[in-house]
Amino acid sequence: MKAARSAAALTLLLLLPTGCGSPAAEPESTPPPATGAPADPTDAAWAQLMTPMNESAVALLSLAADRSGDADVRRWAAGLRTSQNRELARLRPLLTEMGLPGTNVHEGHHMPGMVTADDLRRARALKGAAFDRFLVDRIGGHLRQTAQVSRSETGAGTRPDAKRLAAALVSARRAEIARLPTLPGASG
């Protein structure tokens, strides 16, 4: 059983691209003591990936209020931003429960579905329909990748609270992907 969990954690980590394969820098401060069950490698990898993925998606979605040329896209982005923030309100305490640092251990990594600093710079240079297409493309990738990673957690994780949250995210992603705006000239 332990070998199966280790293999599952390795599989989850292999889903990440090469840019994320380097070990993360040690946190500057000691993480808070775990108040719940200790972190299983799969549970820890999932929570430490989902948190920055949602944070970067929120940053991009926040730009829609000023950059989007479409009222429907602005409403969609505002609603999804609210949903992503609600997920973060559940993920951050989970990190604390597992005794994991609140820092982004994936800072600077380029991973599928991760909105990068370069993406945010590019988004700030776009406006109107070009911004809308960029937003929908990047957020669509985010939703699909976080659904895939969360499905892995539901099957391979060991913490019931993490698995419940992952299952809720998988369900949410189905609905969110179905609501992606369809824009002229958009990929995907």
Residue frames relative to the residue before (quaternion, step in Angstrom):
aa qw qx qy qz dx dy dz
M 1.0000 0.0000 0.0000 0.0000 0.00 0.00 0.00
K 0.6621 0.4912 -0.3055 0.4765 3.59 0.91 -0.90
A 0.6289 0.5210 -0.3319 0.4721 3.61 1.02 -0.74
A 0.6387 0.5190 -0.3299 0.4624 3.61 1.01 -0.75
R 0.6504 0.4980 -0.3215 0.4751 3.62 0.99 -0.80
S 0.6468 0.5082 -0.3267 0.4655 3.58 0.95 -0.80
A 0.6433 0.5052 -0.3201 0.4780 3.57 1.00 -0.78
A 0.6424 0.5169 -0.3239 0.4639 3.58 1.01 -0.76
A 0.6353 0.5121 -0.3299 0.4747 3.60 0.99 -0.80
L 0.6449 0.5128 -0.3168 0.4700 3.56 0.99 -0.82
T 0.6341 0.5238 -0.3264 0.4659 3.59 1.00 -0.81
L 0.6404 0.5185 -0.3220 0.4662 3.58 0.95 -0.87
L 0.6868 0.4749 -0.2883 0.4686 3.56 0.89 -0.88
L 0.6337 0.5270 -0.3368 0.4553 3.59 1.10 -0.61
L 0.5510 0.5939 -0.3980 0.4304 3.59 1.22 -0.31
L 0.6125 0.5391 -0.3435 0.4650 3.55 1.22 -0.44
P 0.5104 -0.6625 0.4442 0.3212 3.59 -1.01 0.69
T 0.7528 -0.4165 0.2853 0.4223 3.51 -1.35 0.26
G 0.6349 0.5702 -0.3334 0.4008 3.60 0.97 -0.81
C 0.7105 0.4314 -0.2548 0.4941 3.58 1.18 -0.38
G 0.4894 0.7076 -0.4063 0.3077 3.56 1.24 0.08
S 0.5890 0.5805 -0.3859 0.4090 3.60 1.18 -0.32
P 0.5556 -0.6155 0.4262 0.3616 3.56 -1.05 0.67
A 0.4893 -0.6607 0.4873 0.2942 3.55 -1.08 0.75
A 0.5613 -0.5794 0.4657 0.3637 3.53 -1.19 0.55
E 0.5546 -0.5962 0.4585 0.3561 3.53 -1.13 0.62
P 0.5023 -0.6432 0.4671 0.3403 3.61 -0.93 0.76
E 0.5514 -0.6312 0.4398 0.3228 3.54 -1.15 0.70
S 0.7715 0.2271 -0.1473 0.5758 3.55 1.11 -0.56
T 0.5771 -0.5761 0.4484 0.3661 3.52 -1.24 0.42
P 0.4657 -0.6738 0.4782 0.3169 3.59 -0.86 0.84
P 0.5997 -0.5581 0.4084 0.4026 3.58 -1.16 0.48
P 0.5767 -0.5851 0.4227 0.3826 3.58 -1.10 0.55
A 0.5164 -0.6299 0.4835 0.3206 3.53 -1.07 0.75
T 0.2142 -0.7823 0.5724 0.1207 3.54 -0.91 0.91
G 0.7147 0.3636 -0.2363 0.5488 3.58 1.25 -0.24
A 0.7821 -0.2510 0.2331 0.5205 3.52 -1.19 -0.67
P 0.5566 -0.6098 0.4310 0.3641 3.61 -1.04 0.64
A 0.5746 -0.6184 0.4252 0.3264 3.52 -1.21 0.57
D 0.3150 -0.6820 0.6368 0.1739 3.52 -0.95 1.03
P 0.6048 -0.5895 0.3729 0.3843 3.66 -0.97 0.69
T 0.6522 0.5033 -0.3265 0.4634 3.62 0.97 -0.73
D 0.6572 0.5031 -0.3093 0.4683 3.58 0.90 -0.91
A 0.6616 0.5094 -0.3018 0.4600 3.57 0.92 -0.92
A 0.6583 0.5073 -0.3157 0.4578 3.60 0.87 -0.93
W 0.6557 0.5180 -0.3117 0.4523 3.58 0.94 -0.87
A 0.7015 0.4639 -0.2782 0.4641 3.61 0.75 -1.01
Q 0.6887 0.4757 -0.2846 0.4673 3.58 0.99 -0.81
L 0.6463 0.4690 -0.3242 0.5072 3.60 1.22 -0.23
M 0.6807 0.5138 -0.3005 0.4271 3.58 0.82 -0.97
T 0.6312 0.5593 -0.3478 0.4097 3.59 0.95 -0.80
P 0.7351 0.3779 -0.2784 0.4892 3.67 0.62 -0.89
M 0.5811 0.5644 -0.3941 0.4341 3.60 1.08 -0.51
N 0.6791 0.4634 -0.2937 0.4877 3.60 0.92 -0.85
E 0.6285 0.5401 -0.3451 0.4407 3.59 0.97 -0.79
S 0.6900 0.4626 -0.2932 0.4732 3.60 0.89 -0.85
A 0.6124 0.5314 -0.3496 0.4694 3.60 1.07 -0.64
V 0.6293 0.5280 -0.3289 0.4659 3.61 0.99 -0.83
A 0.6333 0.5320 -0.3352 0.4511 3.60 0.95 -0.82
L 0.6805 0.4672 -0.2914 0.4835 3.59 0.92 -0.85
L 0.6559 0.5159 -0.3153 0.4520 3.60 0.88 -0.89
S 0.6172 0.5684 -0.3356 0.4281 3.60 1.10 -0.70
L 0.6232 0.5620 -0.3365 0.4272 3.59 1.13 -0.58
A 0.5389 0.6645 -0.3959 0.3336 3.59 1.15 -0.53
A 0.5854 0.6071 -0.3786 0.3813 3.60 0.99 -0.71
D 0.7835 0.3120 -0.1555 0.5144 3.59 1.01 -0.79
R 0.7491 0.4355 -0.2135 0.4512 3.60 1.10 -0.59
S 0.6141 0.5804 -0.3546 0.4003 3.60 1.10 -0.59
G 0.3213 -0.7444 0.5562 0.1824 3.53 -1.15 0.70
D 0.7049 0.4387 -0.2280 0.5086 3.58 1.26 0.04
A 0.4514 -0.7125 0.4702 0.2598 3.58 -0.66 1.11
D 0.6385 0.5215 -0.3352 0.4561 3.61 1.01 -0.73
V 0.6418 0.5030 -0.3228 0.4806 3.61 1.00 -0.78
R 0.6362 0.5222 -0.3374 0.4569 3.62 0.96 -0.77
R 0.6576 0.4968 -0.3102 0.4739 3.62 0.95 -0.86
W 0.6398 0.5229 -0.3183 0.4647 3.59 0.95 -0.92
A 0.6793 0.4940 -0.2948 0.4557 3.59 0.85 -0.99
A 0.6497 0.5120 -0.3246 0.4587 3.60 0.95 -0.82
G 0.6639 0.5007 -0.3081 0.4623 3.59 0.95 -0.81
L 0.6744 0.4807 -0.2968 0.4754 3.57 0.93 -0.88
R 0.6035 0.5468 -0.3558 0.4585 3.61 1.05 -0.71
T 0.6358 0.5213 -0.3222 0.4693 3.60 0.97 -0.83
S 0.6600 0.5090 -0.2979 0.4654 3.58 0.95 -0.90
Q 0.6610 0.5015 -0.3038 0.4682 3.59 0.93 -0.89
N 0.6424 0.5113 -0.3210 0.4721 3.60 1.04 -0.74
R 0.6174 0.5243 -0.3491 0.4712 3.62 1.06 -0.68
E 0.6333 0.5143 -0.3307 0.4745 3.59 1.01 -0.77
L 0.6418 0.5189 -0.3271 0.4602 3.59 0.96 -0.82
A 0.6269 0.5384 -0.3321 0.4548 3.59 1.06 -0.69
R 0.6811 0.4248 -0.2841 0.5244 3.60 1.23 -0.31
L 0.6575 0.5269 -0.3141 0.4375 3.60 1.04 -0.72
R 0.6569 0.5382 -0.3265 0.4150 3.60 0.86 -0.90
P 0.6719 0.4591 -0.3220 0.4838 3.65 0.85 -0.76
L 0.5954 0.5594 -0.3648 0.4467 3.59 1.11 -0.61
L 0.6108 0.5331 -0.3438 0.4738 3.60 1.01 -0.77
T 0.6601 0.5056 -0.3008 0.4670 3.57 0.92 -0.92
E 0.6384 0.5347 -0.3200 0.4517 3.58 0.95 -0.90
M 0.7112 0.4378 -0.2481 0.4909 3.58 1.07 -0.76
G 0.4780 -0.6866 0.4335 0.3350 3.58 1.25 -0.06
L 0.4609 0.6831 -0.4380 0.3592 3.57 1.21 0.53
P 0.5600 -0.6089 0.4280 0.3641 3.59 -1.09 0.58
G 0.4701 -0.6712 0.5008 0.2789 3.54 -1.20 0.56
T 0.4998 0.6573 -0.4246 0.3714 3.56 1.28 0.02
N 0.5191 -0.6274 0.4865 0.3168 3.55 -1.25 0.50
V 0.2113 -0.8056 0.5437 0.1037 3.58 -0.24 1.24
H 0.6714 0.4675 -0.2909 0.4961 3.60 1.30 -0.11
E 0.2700 0.7937 -0.5042 0.2072 3.60 1.27 0.27
G 0.8322 0.1958 -0.1705 0.4900 3.55 -0.85 1.03
H 0.5639 0.5906 -0.3965 0.4194 3.59 1.23 -0.12
H 0.2700 -0.7335 0.6013 0.1656 3.55 -1.13 0.70
M 0.0652 0.8119 -0.5669 0.1234 3.53 -0.33 1.31
P 0.6120 -0.5309 0.4107 0.4182 3.59 -1.12 0.48
G 0.8312 0.2313 -0.1760 0.4739 3.55 -0.96 0.89
M 0.5911 0.5624 -0.3740 0.4409 3.60 1.24 -0.15
V 0.3265 -0.6921 0.6079 0.2117 3.55 -0.89 0.97
T 0.2272 -0.8120 0.5300 0.0908 3.57 -0.57 1.19
A 0.6700 -0.4529 0.3900 0.4403 3.54 -1.34 0.13
D 0.6225 0.5278 -0.3392 0.4677 3.61 1.04 -0.71
D 0.6245 0.5305 -0.3343 0.4657 3.60 1.01 -0.79
L 0.6707 0.4958 -0.3031 0.4609 3.58 0.91 -0.88
R 0.6233 0.5205 -0.3389 0.4750 3.62 1.02 -0.75
R 0.6637 0.4969 -0.3064 0.4677 3.56 0.91 -0.92
A 0.6493 0.5278 -0.3213 0.4434 3.60 0.91 -0.88
R 0.6510 0.5189 -0.3164 0.4547 3.60 1.03 -0.75
A 0.6676 0.4820 -0.2937 0.4856 3.59 1.23 -0.42
L 0.6627 0.4902 -0.2968 0.4821 3.60 1.27 -0.20
K 0.0325 -0.7828 0.6212 0.0197 3.52 -1.22 0.50
G 0.8080 0.2864 -0.2046 0.4725 3.54 -1.23 0.48
A 0.8505 -0.1312 0.1086 0.4977 3.54 -1.12 -0.78
A 0.6217 0.5356 -0.3524 0.4499 3.63 1.01 -0.71
F 0.6403 0.4988 -0.3222 0.4873 3.60 0.99 -0.78
D 0.6518 0.5367 -0.3220 0.4283 3.57 0.86 -0.96
R 0.6625 0.4917 -0.3094 0.4729 3.61 0.90 -0.88
F 0.6450 0.5167 -0.3136 0.4676 3.58 0.96 -0.86
L 0.6526 0.5273 -0.3011 0.4532 3.57 0.91 -0.96
V 0.6987 0.4672 -0.2820 0.4627 3.58 0.75 -1.02
D 0.6316 0.5286 -0.3329 0.4592 3.60 1.02 -0.76
R 0.7163 0.4512 -0.2646 0.4619 3.62 0.75 -1.01
I 0.6785 0.4693 -0.3015 0.4779 3.58 0.93 -0.83
G 0.5914 0.5505 -0.3687 0.4596 3.62 1.06 -0.61
G 0.6522 0.5026 -0.3052 0.4785 3.59 0.97 -0.85
H 0.6287 0.5357 -0.3207 0.4636 3.57 1.02 -0.83
L 0.6868 0.4890 -0.2926 0.4512 3.58 0.81 -0.97
R 0.6704 0.4949 -0.3073 0.4595 3.60 0.89 -0.87
Q 0.6892 0.4788 -0.2922 0.4587 3.62 0.87 -0.89
T 0.6784 0.4711 -0.3133 0.4687 3.60 0.90 -0.80
A 0.5824 0.5419 -0.3786 0.4731 3.61 1.14 -0.45
Q 0.6641 0.5082 -0.3030 0.4571 3.58 0.92 -0.93
V 0.6775 0.4834 -0.2930 0.4707 3.59 0.86 -0.93
S 0.6617 0.4989 -0.3098 0.4660 3.60 0.99 -0.77
R 0.5988 0.5315 -0.3653 0.4748 3.61 1.07 -0.63
S 0.6282 0.5286 -0.3398 0.4588 3.61 0.99 -0.76
E 0.6464 0.5188 -0.3155 0.4620 3.58 0.98 -0.83
T 0.6530 0.5208 -0.3408 0.4316 3.61 0.88 -0.80
G 0.7215 0.4352 -0.2483 0.4779 3.57 1.09 -0.65
A 0.8082 0.3152 -0.1351 0.4788 3.57 0.98 -0.79
G 0.5548 0.6180 -0.3997 0.3879 3.61 1.18 -0.34
T 0.3387 -0.7513 0.5309 0.1973 3.56 -1.26 0.30
R 0.6316 0.5289 -0.3430 0.4513 3.61 1.13 -0.51
P 0.4541 -0.7043 0.4678 0.2810 3.61 -0.65 1.02
D 0.6621 0.5071 -0.3294 0.4426 3.63 0.93 -0.81
A 0.6511 0.4972 -0.3150 0.4792 3.61 1.01 -0.75
K 0.6641 0.5017 -0.3074 0.4613 3.58 0.94 -0.85
R 0.6295 0.5211 -0.3372 0.4675 3.62 1.03 -0.71
L 0.6628 0.4904 -0.3038 0.4775 3.56 0.93 -0.89
A 0.6416 0.5200 -0.3260 0.4600 3.60 0.94 -0.82
A 0.6470 0.5088 -0.3197 0.4694 3.60 0.97 -0.82
A 0.6361 0.5151 -0.3272 0.4722 3.59 1.01 -0.77
L 0.6544 0.5087 -0.3132 0.4635 3.60 1.03 -0.78
V 0.6116 0.5386 -0.3519 0.4605 3.59 1.02 -0.74
S 0.6639 0.4984 -0.2941 0.4737 3.57 0.92 -0.92
A 0.6532 0.5094 -0.3095 0.4669 3.58 0.94 -0.89
R 0.6518 0.5311 -0.3265 0.4318 3.58 0.94 -0.85
R 0.5880 0.5648 -0.3747 0.4415 3.60 1.02 -0.71
A 0.6987 0.4606 -0.2636 0.4798 3.55 0.84 -1.02
E 0.6707 0.5082 -0.3090 0.4433 3.61 0.91 -0.86
I 0.6358 0.5132 -0.3268 0.4749 3.59 1.01 -0.77
A 0.6439 0.5219 -0.3208 0.4584 3.59 1.00 -0.78
R 0.7122 0.4446 -0.2496 0.4825 3.62 1.14 -0.59
L 0.3646 0.7248 -0.5153 0.2761 3.63 1.19 0.09
P 0.4675 -0.6769 0.4826 0.3005 3.60 -0.83 0.91
T 0.2959 -0.7121 0.6072 0.1918 3.54 -1.14 0.70
L 0.0281 -0.8222 0.5669 -0.0432 3.55 -0.53 1.21
P 0.5491 -0.5880 0.4661 0.3681 3.59 -1.09 0.59
G 0.8294 0.2159 -0.1695 0.4865 3.58 -0.92 0.91
A 0.5141 0.6377 -0.4294 0.3804 3.61 1.25 0.02
S 0.3931 -0.6930 0.5503 0.2496 3.55 -1.17 0.68
G 0.6942 0.5703 -0.3238 0.2967 3.48 -1.32 0.17
